[in-house]
Amino acid sequence: MYNDNTTAELEEVMAKAVSAFHQYKTYSLAQRATFMRTIAKEIEALGDELIQTAMAETNLPEARLVGERGRTMFQLNNYAAAAEQGNWLEASIDTAVPTNTPPKPDLRKMLIPLGPVVVFGASNFPFAYSTAGGDTACAFAAGCPVIVKAHPAHAKTSTLMASAILTAATKCNMPDGIFSHVYGAGFEVGEYLAKHDAVKAIGFTGSFGGGKALFDWANQRKNPIPVFAEMGSVNPVFILPEKVATESESLAKQMAGSITLGMGQFCTNPGLIIAIDTDGLERFIQHLKREIKTAVPAKMLHQGIAANYAEKLAKALAQKGVQVVSQTDEEVEDGKGLITLATTNGKTFLQNPTLHQEVFGPYSLIIQCADEKELLAVAKAIEGQLTATLMATPNDIRAHQELLNYIQDICGRFIFNNVPTGVDVSLPMHHGGPYPASTDSRFTSVGADGIKRFARPLSYQNWDDEFLPEELKNGNPLNIWRTVNNELTRDQIS
């Protein structure tokens, strides 16, 4: 049992974080990278204890957790390399032109760290999106201290991960307060942190309600701060006529695998399948029905998620015009999710906002549209999403250009003939999307571009080279890419 931190304890945490910031922001990119790589090594050194603890707290299988631990270590190493490379700094230089009228000054700009960052651990990824996950790694890379609020569903796991970070901090001679780990089962600790003057940014992965509350608190402050909240998504999948007519069975197998993966407990789970009512769609539904009926339910992450899924599923299925297509044959025990496929028509969907909401778990709703006009209307009615998927042939694409134009406006990642589940950790990945999928669609929570969330631009005017940051000096001692007089180069400035 972990007790909520007191106000006095939180004040001490924040004071240390502020002190650490003024030291850590002066550390070189190489020092930050070494710290992050050391964290990865310390996580590996936790060995089987970490895996077994997470299994006990989350009901996740060993293989999944071993893979997620590897992903977490990869993120730390990948973002460490990106920090050193320096592209994220967006360094730009215009040298002075004193002969201009008026004289043009010497201007040099780069991103600098914001300050202490609060990270809220996610429930569905106890490693990769939690204590030592992507938000924490990005903040360290940017030069910011981190305060993590442990997720109550896996507090022991979070504490173990925190111990790895603290051990790495000691080994790398990091300032006291570079990392802190706090507890709060209710909302009080989170609200206190979000409103604290010392906090300069927030990273969050979780429910819409939780993310929106943090966003509101942060914007009600005397000095508002950015909240980078990833708040879930229904991830619509649009299946076009020729594709479903020719590949109904393979599409059904593909979609069933995505819907049931991890018991639907991914923010990219496909919660909506949208298509025109045709014979091909009917064949697809029958194939998908059989796949869902034989799927094996498993325990959800914890009792709270299971109860929330059951409640939201019941609400969705109780809506007028919604019919259950298929549910798993196996009797569902307490804590397991009832794998469910339902359907409704386009008109009903357009008239009922409840059907647009995420049901976090192994559930998907098929929207059967009367024609292309209604298909387009449904696309226009869908709010911001992390992903949108198009299942189509080349002929389908040529015939539905207007639809494609609207779909790309509602998502952060547009997928072609693949499923949305599975998020690659790489620079071209964008894991975010228009509101309400996230609070700022310009930024990603996956990939090295996520570092930019915790930094801000600072322009230096007419500074002597001796006093400039290493990143902006004439000699380019870090050998990073910079835009000098509108040309991207690693060259020195003569």
C-alpha positions as CSV (number, residue, x, y, z in Angstrom):
1,M,0.0,0.0,0.0
2,Y,1.4,3.4,-1.0
3,N,0.2,6.5,0.8
4,D,-0.6,9.7,-1.1
5,N,2.1,12.3,-0.8
6,T,1.4,15.1,1.5
7,T,1.5,18.8,0.5
8,A,4.7,19.3,2.4
9,E,6.3,16.4,0.6
10,L,5.2,17.7,-2.7
11,E,6.6,21.1,-2.0
12,E,9.9,19.6,-1.2
13,V,9.8,17.6,-4.5
14,M,9.1,20.8,-6.4
15,A,11.8,22.8,-4.7
16,K,14.4,20.1,-5.6
17,A,13.1,20.0,-9.2
18,V,13.5,23.7,-9.6
19,S,17.0,23.6,-8.2
20,A,17.9,20.6,-10.4
21,F,16.6,22.4,-13.5
22,H,19.0,25.3,-13.2
23,Q,21.8,22.8,-13.1
24,Y,20.6,20.1,-15.6
25,K,19.8,22.6,-18.4
26,T,23.5,23.5,-18.5
27,Y,24.5,19.8,-19.0
28,S,25.6,18.9,-22.5
29,L,23.6,16.8,-24.9
30,A,26.1,14.0,-24.4
31,Q,25.6,14.1,-20.7
32,R,21.9,13.9,-21.1
33,A,22.3,11.0,-23.5
34,T,24.6,9.1,-21.1
35,F,22.0,9.5,-18.3
36,M,19.3,8.1,-20.5
37,R,21.3,5.1,-21.7
38,T,22.2,4.4,-18.1
39,I,18.5,4.3,-17.2
40,A,18.0,1.7,-19.9
41,K,20.8,-0.4,-18.4
42,E,19.3,-0.1,-14.9
43,I,15.9,-1.2,-16.1
44,E,17.5,-4.3,-17.7
45,A,19.3,-5.0,-14.4
46,L,15.9,-5.2,-12.6
47,G,15.6,-8.5,-14.4
48,D,12.7,-10.9,-13.7
49,E,11.5,-9.1,-10.6
50,L,10.2,-6.2,-12.8
51,I,8.4,-8.6,-15.2
52,Q,6.8,-10.7,-12.4
53,T,5.7,-7.6,-10.5
54,A,4.0,-6.1,-13.5
55,M,2.3,-9.5,-14.3
56,A,0.8,-9.5,-10.8
57,E,-0.4,-6.0,-11.0
58,T,-1.7,-5.8,-14.6
59,N,-2.8,-9.3,-15.7
60,L,-0.5,-8.8,-18.8
61,P,1.3,-11.9,-20.0
62,E,5.0,-12.4,-19.6
63,A,5.8,-12.2,-23.4
64,R,4.0,-8.9,-23.7
65,L,5.8,-7.4,-20.8
66,V,9.2,-8.6,-21.9
67,G,8.5,-7.0,-25.3
68,E,7.3,-3.8,-23.7
69,R,10.4,-3.6,-21.5
70,G,12.5,-3.9,-24.6
71,R,10.6,-1.1,-26.3
72,T,11.0,1.1,-23.2
73,M,14.8,0.6,-23.3
74,F,14.8,1.2,-27.0
75,Q,13.0,4.5,-26.5
76,L,15.5,5.7,-24.0
77,N,18.4,4.8,-26.2
78,N,16.7,6.1,-29.4
79,Y,15.9,9.5,-27.8
80,A,19.3,9.6,-26.3
81,A,20.8,9.3,-29.8
82,A,18.4,12.0,-31.1
83,A,19.3,14.3,-28.2
84,E,23.0,14.1,-29.1
85,Q,22.3,14.4,-32.9
86,G,20.7,17.8,-32.1
87,N,18.2,18.0,-35.0
88,W,15.4,18.6,-32.6
89,L,17.0,21.8,-31.5
90,E,16.1,23.4,-34.8
91,A,19.2,25.6,-34.6
92,S,19.1,28.4,-37.1
93,I,21.5,31.3,-37.7
94,D,21.4,34.5,-39.8
95,T,24.8,36.2,-39.7
96,A,24.9,40.0,-39.5
97,V,24.9,42.2,-42.6
98,P,26.1,45.6,-41.3
99,T,25.9,47.2,-44.7
100,N,22.1,46.7,-45.0
101,T,19.9,49.7,-44.3
102,P,19.0,49.3,-41.5
103,P,21.9,47.0,-40.5
104,K,20.8,43.4,-40.2
105,P,21.7,42.0,-36.7
106,D,23.3,38.6,-36.0
107,L,20.4,36.3,-35.0
108,R,20.7,32.7,-33.7
109,K,17.8,30.6,-32.5
110,M,17.4,27.1,-30.9
111,L,15.1,25.3,-28.6
112,I,15.9,25.3,-24.8
113,P,14.3,23.3,-22.0
114,L,11.0,24.5,-20.4
115,G,11.5,23.4,-16.8
116,P,10.2,20.7,-14.5
117,V,7.8,18.4,-16.2
118,V,5.1,16.3,-14.6
119,V,4.3,12.9,-16.2
120,F,1.2,10.8,-15.4
121,G,1.7,7.1,-15.8
122,A,-0.6,5.2,-18.1
123,S,-2.7,2.2,-17.0
124,N,-2.3,0.1,-20.2
125,F,1.4,0.4,-20.7
126,P,3.2,0.0,-17.3
127,F,6.6,0.4,-18.9
128,A,6.5,2.2,-22.2
129,Y,4.1,5.0,-21.4
130,S,4.6,5.2,-17.7
131,T,7.4,6.0,-15.2
132,A,10.4,5.6,-17.5
133,G,8.3,5.8,-20.7
134,G,8.4,8.1,-23.7
135,D,7.3,11.3,-21.9
136,T,10.0,10.9,-19.3
137,A,12.6,10.1,-21.9
138,C,11.7,13.1,-24.0
139,A,11.8,15.4,-21.0
140,F,15.2,14.2,-20.0
141,A,16.4,14.6,-23.6
142,A,15.1,18.2,-23.7
143,G,16.9,19.1,-20.5
144,C,14.0,19.0,-18.0
145,P,13.7,17.4,-14.6
146,V,10.7,15.0,-14.3
147,I,8.2,14.3,-11.5
148,V,6.2,11.1,-12.2
149,K,2.9,10.4,-10.6
150,A,2.6,6.7,-10.3
151,H,-0.5,5.1,-11.8
152,P,-2.4,3.5,-8.8
153,A,-3.1,0.3,-10.8
154,H,0.6,-0.6,-10.9
155,A,2.3,1.3,-8.1
156,K,4.8,-1.5,-7.3
157,T,5.9,-1.7,-10.9
158,S,6.2,2.1,-11.1
159,T,8.3,2.2,-7.9
160,L,10.7,-0.4,-9.3
161,M,11.1,1.6,-12.5
162,A,11.7,4.7,-10.4
163,S,14.4,3.0,-8.5
164,A,16.2,2.3,-11.8
165,I,16.0,6.0,-12.8
166,L,17.3,7.1,-9.4
167,T,20.2,4.6,-9.5
168,A,21.1,5.9,-13.0
169,A,20.9,9.5,-11.7
170,T,23.4,8.7,-8.9
171,K,25.8,6.9,-11.2
172,C,25.7,9.8,-13.7
173,N,26.1,12.5,-11.0
174,M,22.8,14.1,-11.9
175,P,21.6,16.9,-9.6
176,D,19.3,16.0,-6.7
177,G,15.7,16.4,-7.8
178,I,16.4,15.5,-11.5
179,F,13.7,12.8,-10.9
180,S,11.0,12.3,-8.3
181,H,8.3,9.7,-7.9
182,V,5.0,10.5,-6.1
183,Y,1.8,8.7,-5.3
184,G,-1.9,9.8,-5.4
185,A,-4.8,7.4,-5.6
186,G,-7.3,10.2,-6.1
187,F,-7.2,13.4,-8.1
188,E,-5.9,15.7,-5.4
189,V,-2.2,15.1,-6.0
190,G,-2.6,15.4,-9.7
191,E,-4.5,18.7,-9.4
192,Y,-1.9,20.0,-6.9
193,L,0.9,19.3,-9.4
194,A,-0.9,20.7,-12.4
195,K,-1.5,23.9,-10.6
196,H,2.0,24.3,-9.0
197,D,3.9,27.4,-10.3
198,A,7.1,25.4,-10.6
199,V,5.6,22.9,-13.1
200,K,6.2,24.0,-16.7
201,A,4.6,21.2,-18.7
202,I,2.6,18.0,-18.3
203,G,2.7,14.7,-20.2
204,F,-0.4,12.4,-19.9
205,T,-1.7,9.2,-21.5
206,G,-5.1,8.0,-20.4
207,S,-8.8,8.8,-20.5
208,F,-10.5,11.8,-22.0
209,G,-11.8,12.8,-18.5
210,G,-8.4,12.7,-16.9
211,G,-6.6,14.5,-19.7
212,K,-9.3,17.2,-20.0
213,A,-9.2,17.9,-16.2
214,L,-5.4,18.4,-16.4
215,F,-5.8,20.6,-19.4
216,D,-8.4,22.8,-17.7
217,W,-6.4,23.1,-14.5
218,A,-3.3,24.0,-16.4
219,N,-5.1,26.7,-18.3
220,Q,-6.8,28.2,-15.3
221,R,-3.4,29.0,-13.7
222,K,-2.0,32.5,-13.4
223,N,0.8,31.3,-15.7
224,P,-0.9,28.7,-18.0
225,I,1.3,25.8,-19.2
226,P,1.1,23.2,-22.0
227,V,-0.5,19.9,-21.4
228,F,0.4,17.2,-23.9
229,A,-2.5,14.7,-23.3
230,E,-3.1,11.7,-25.4
231,M,-6.7,10.9,-24.5
232,G,-7.8,7.9,-26.6
233,S,-9.6,7.4,-29.9
234,V,-12.1,5.3,-31.7
235,N,-9.7,4.9,-34.7
236,P,-12.3,4.6,-37.6
237,V,-11.6,2.1,-40.3
238,F,-13.2,3.0,-43.7
239,I,-13.7,0.0,-46.0
240,L,-14.4,0.9,-49.6
241,P,-16.7,-1.1,-51.9
242,E,-14.2,-2.9,-54.3
243,K,-11.9,-3.8,-51.4
244,V,-14.7,-5.4,-49.4
245,A,-16.2,-7.2,-52.4
246,T,-12.9,-8.9,-53.3
247,E,-11.3,-9.5,-49.9
248,S,-14.1,-9.8,-47.4
249,E,-12.6,-12.9,-45.6
250,S,-9.0,-11.7,-45.3
251,L,-10.2,-8.3,-44.1
252,A,-12.3,-9.9,-41.4
253,K,-9.4,-11.9,-40.1
254,Q,-7.2,-8.8,-40.1
255,M,-9.8,-6.7,-38.3
256,A,-10.6,-9.4,-35.7
257,G,-7.0,-9.7,-34.8
258,S,-6.8,-5.9,-34.3
259,I,-10.0,-5.7,-32.3
260,T,-9.0,-8.4,-29.9
261,L,-5.3,-7.7,-29.6
262,G,-4.5,-7.1,-25.9
263,M,-8.2,-7.4,-25.1
264,G,-8.7,-4.1,-27.0
265,Q,-6.8,-2.2,-24.4
266,F,-4.8,-0.1,-26.9
267,C,-5.4,3.6,-27.6
268,T,-5.3,2.6,-31.3
269,N,-7.9,-0.2,-31.1
270,P,-10.3,0.0,-34.1
271,G,-13.6,1.0,-32.5
272,L,-15.5,1.9,-35.7
273,I,-15.8,0.1,-39.0
274,I,-17.5,2.2,-41.7
275,A,-18.6,1.0,-45.1
276,I,-21.4,1.2,-47.6
277,D,-24.1,-1.5,-47.3
278,T,-23.4,-4.0,-50.1
279,D,-23.3,-7.7,-50.6
280,G,-19.5,-7.6,-50.0
281,L,-20.0,-5.9,-46.6
282,E,-22.5,-8.5,-45.6
283,R,-20.0,-11.3,-46.4
284,F,-17.4,-9.4,-44.4
285,I,-19.7,-9.1,-41.4
286,Q,-20.5,-12.8,-41.5
287,H,-16.7,-13.7,-41.6
288,L,-16.0,-11.2,-38.8
289,K,-18.9,-12.6,-36.7
290,R,-17.3,-16.1,-36.8
291,E,-13.9,-14.7,-35.9
292,I,-15.3,-12.8,-32.9
293,K,-17.4,-15.7,-31.7
294,T,-14.4,-18.0,-31.4
295,A,-12.1,-15.4,-29.8
296,V,-10.9,-16.2,-26.3
297,P,-11.5,-13.5,-23.7
298,A,-8.8,-12.7,-21.1
299,K,-8.6,-10.7,-17.9
300,M,-8.4,-7.0,-18.5
301,L,-5.6,-4.9,-17.0
302,H,-7.4,-4.4,-13.7
303,Q,-10.8,-4.4,-12.1
304,G,-11.4,-0.7,-12.7
305,I,-10.9,-1.0,-16.5
306,A,-13.0,-4.1,-16.6
307,A,-15.9,-2.4,-14.8
308,N,-15.6,0.7,-16.9
309,Y,-15.6,-1.4,-20.1
310,A,-18.7,-3.3,-19.0
311,E,-20.5,-0.1,-18.2
312,K,-19.7,1.7,-21.4
313,L,-20.4,-1.5,-23.5
314,A,-23.8,-1.8,-21.9
315,K,-24.6,1.9,-22.6
316,A,-23.5,1.6,-26.3
317,L,-25.5,-1.6,-26.9
318,A,-28.6,-0.1,-25.2
319,Q,-28.8,2.7,-27.8
320,K,-31.7,2.6,-30.2
321,G,-30.8,1.1,-33.5
322,V,-27.8,-0.8,-32.3
323,Q,-27.7,-4.6,-32.8
324,V,-25.2,-7.1,-31.4
325,V,-23.7,-9.0,-34.3
326,S,-21.4,-11.3,-32.3
327,Q,-20.1,-12.0,-28.9
328,T,-17.6,-14.6,-27.7
329,D,-18.9,-18.0,-27.0
330,E,-16.9,-18.5,-23.8
331,E,-18.5,-17.5,-20.6
332,V,-16.9,-14.4,-19.3
333,E,-15.6,-14.5,-15.7
334,D,-15.2,-11.5,-13.5
335,G,-12.5,-9.2,-14.7
336,K,-12.6,-10.5,-18.3
337,G,-13.9,-8.4,-21.2
338,L,-16.8,-9.6,-23.3
339,I,-15.5,-9.5,-26.9
340,T,-18.3,-7.8,-28.8
341,L,-19.2,-6.7,-32.4
342,A,-22.2,-4.6,-33.0
343,T,-23.7,-2.7,-35.9
344,T,-26.0,0.2,-36.8
345,N,-26.8,2.3,-39.8
346,G,-25.3,5.6,-40.9
347,K,-28.4,7.6,-40.0
348,T,-28.5,6.3,-36.5
349,F,-24.8,7.0,-36.0
350,L,-25.2,10.6,-37.3
351,Q,-28.0,11.3,-34.9
352,N,-26.5,9.8,-31.7
353,P,-23.3,11.3,-30.3
354,T,-23.1,8.5,-27.7
355,L,-22.1,6.1,-30.5
356,H,-19.1,8.3,-31.4
357,Q,-17.5,7.7,-27.9
358,E,-14.7,5.3,-27.2
359,V,-15.5,2.0,-25.5
360,F,-12.1,1.0,-24.2
361,G,-11.8,-2.7,-24.7
362,P,-12.5,-5.5,-27.2
363,Y,-15.5,-3.8,-29.0
364,S,-16.1,-2.5,-32.4
365,L,-19.2,-1.0,-34.1
366,I,-19.9,-1.4,-37.8
367,I,-21.6,1.6,-39.4
368,Q,-23.5,0.5,-42.5
369,C,-24.0,3.5,-44.7
370,A,-26.8,3.7,-47.3
371,D,-24.6,5.2,-50.0
372,E,-21.5,7.2,-50.8
373,K,-23.2,10.5,-49.6
374,E,-23.9,9.0,-46.2
375,L,-20.4,7.6,-46.0
376,L,-19.0,11.1,-46.5
377,A,-21.4,12.5,-44.0
378,V,-20.2,10.0,-41.4
379,A,-16.6,10.9,-42.1
380,K,-17.4,14.6,-41.6
381,A,-19.2,13.9,-38.3
382,I,-16.3,12.0,-36.6
383,E,-14.2,14.0,-34.2
384,G,-10.4,14.1,-33.9
385,Q,-8.7,10.7,-33.8
386,L,-5.2,9.3,-33.3
387,T,-5.6,7.2,-36.4
388,A,-7.9,6.6,-39.4
389,T,-7.6,3.6,-41.7
390,L,-8.5,3.2,-45.3
391,M,-9.1,-0.3,-46.7
392,A,-9.2,0.2,-50.4
393,T,-8.1,-0.8,-53.9
394,P,-6.5,1.8,-56.3
395,N,-9.8,2.1,-58.1
396,D,-11.5,2.8,-54.7
397,I,-9.1,5.6,-54.0
398,R,-9.6,7.2,-57.4
399,A,-13.3,7.1,-56.9
400,H,-13.3,8.6,-53.4
401,Q,-11.0,11.5,-53.4
402,E,-13.4,13.8,-51.5
403,L,-13.6,11.2,-48.7
404,L,-9.8,10.9,-48.4
405,N,-9.7,14.7,-48.2
406,Y,-12.0,14.7,-45.1
407,I,-10.4,11.7,-43.4
408,Q,-7.0,13.2,-43.3
409,D,-8.4,16.2,-41.4
410,I,-9.5,14.1,-38.5
411,C,-6.4,12.0,-37.7
412,G,-2.8,12.1,-36.7
413,R,-1.9,8.9,-38.6
414,F,-3.6,7.9,-41.9
415,I,-3.2,4.1,-42.5
416,F,-3.6,2.3,-45.8
417,N,-4.6,-1.4,-46.0
418,N,-3.3,-2.1,-42.5
419,V,-4.6,-2.1,-39.0
420,P,-4.1,0.8,-36.5
421,T,-2.8,-1.3,-33.6
422,G,1.0,-1.2,-33.4
423,V,2.9,2.1,-33.0
424,D,6.4,2.1,-34.3
425,V,9.0,4.1,-32.4
426,S,10.5,6.2,-35.1
427,L,10.9,9.8,-36.3
428,P,8.1,9.6,-39.0
429,M,5.6,8.2,-36.5
430,H,3.0,10.7,-35.3
431,H,1.1,9.6,-32.2
432,G,-1.4,12.4,-31.6
433,G,-4.3,13.9,-33.4
434,P,-6.9,16.6,-33.5
435,Y,-8.9,17.2,-30.3
436,P,-10.3,15.2,-28.5
437,A,-7.7,12.6,-29.4
438,S,-5.0,14.9,-27.9
439,T,-4.8,18.4,-26.6
440,D,-2.3,19.6,-29.3
441,S,-2.3,17.9,-32.6
442,R,1.0,19.5,-33.6
443,F,3.0,17.2,-31.3
444,T,3.6,13.4,-31.0
445,S,4.1,11.4,-27.9
446,V,6.0,8.7,-29.8
447,G,9.3,9.2,-31.7
448,A,12.1,11.7,-31.2
449,D,10.0,14.7,-32.3
450,G,8.3,14.3,-29.0
451,I,11.3,15.9,-27.4
452,K,10.1,19.3,-28.8
453,R,7.1,19.2,-26.5
454,F,9.3,20.1,-23.5
455,A,11.3,22.9,-25.1
456,R,10.8,26.5,-26.3
457,P,12.5,28.7,-28.8
458,L,15.1,31.3,-27.7
459,S,16.6,33.8,-30.0
460,Y,20.1,35.3,-29.3
461,Q,20.8,38.7,-31.0
462,N,24.3,40.1,-31.5
463,W,26.0,37.9,-29.0
464,D,29.8,37.4,-29.1
465,D,30.7,33.9,-30.2
466,E,32.5,33.2,-26.9
467,F,29.3,33.6,-24.9
468,L,26.9,31.7,-27.2
469,P,25.7,28.1,-26.4
470,E,27.8,25.4,-28.0
471,E,25.0,24.6,-30.4
472,L,25.1,28.1,-31.9
473,K,28.9,28.9,-32.0
474,N,30.6,29.7,-35.3
475,G,32.8,26.6,-35.1
476,N,29.8,24.2,-34.6
477,P,31.8,22.2,-32.0
478,L,28.9,19.6,-31.7
479,N,28.8,19.0,-35.4
480,I,25.0,19.3,-35.6
481,W,22.9,20.3,-38.5
482,R,22.0,23.9,-38.5
483,T,20.2,26.3,-40.9
484,V,22.8,29.0,-41.6
485,N,21.7,31.9,-43.8
486,N,18.8,29.7,-45.1
487,E,21.0,26.7,-46.0
488,L,21.0,23.4,-44.0
489,T,24.6,22.6,-43.2
490,R,27.1,21.3,-40.6
491,D,29.8,23.7,-41.8
492,Q,31.5,26.1,-39.6
493,I,30.9,29.8,-40.0
494,S,34.0,31.6,-41.1
